[in-house]
Amino acid sequence: MSGNLDDQSLRCTGSARVTASGERGGDQCIGWALVDPQCKGDRKSVDWLHENKDTGRICATQNNGWDLATRLPGRAFCDVKVTVKNGTPASISLSCTWQCRGGADACAGEATYQFTTSPKR
């Protein structure tokens, strides 16, 4: 994950447990749990996707796309892309934009999250 919010930047690396996490209204979902992420920068200020948790979830939509199951604060938005290989998700990419407040306390930023699968050991 890499991102910024105003003058703060962040980069996190690590691994995640990615699993099929059931359904939402008949749609397939994929969930993940971060495993000991290592971050440079203030994660709480920039990583709104996980909001003090280490889990997230996306669900398939009826038009063959994917969307984030988590409701983001403010006017944040994530574009979700899933690459499937041999019938299994091989990578998940989220491109997110933040617009957290208006007026004198306005802030804005962006973040990119990339999950790729690796062979089981």
C-alpha positions, 0 to 999 in steps of 0.5 A, a space after each residue: 500500500 502506498 498513499 498520501 493525505 495532504 503532506 503525509 505519505 505512507 508506504 506499507 508492506 507485508 502479507 495478508 490472509 485472503 479468503 472467500 468470505 461468504 456472500 452478500 445478497 447472493 454475491 461472492 465476496 473476498 476478505 483479507 486480514 493483514 498480517 503484521 504490516 510494516 509501515 513508514 509514515 502515520 498509518 492511522 492518518 492515511 489508511 482509511 480503508 482499514 480504519 484501525 482494523 486489519 481486515 477488509 472485504 470486496 464483493 462481486 457485483 451483478 455487472 461482473 465488477 467488484 466493490 468494497 464492502 466497507 463503508 468509507 468515511 467522508 467522500 472517499 471512494 475506491 475503484 476495485 480490480 480483480 485479476 482471475 487466473 485459473 478460476 482463482 483471484 490472482 491479484 486485487 488492486 484498489 485505487 482510492 481517493 480521499 476527500 475527508 472534510 470541507 471548508 477550512 479543514 479540507 484534506 485530500 489524498 489517494 492510496 493504492 492497495 495491491 494484494 497478490 497471491 503467492 504459492 502456499 509453502 
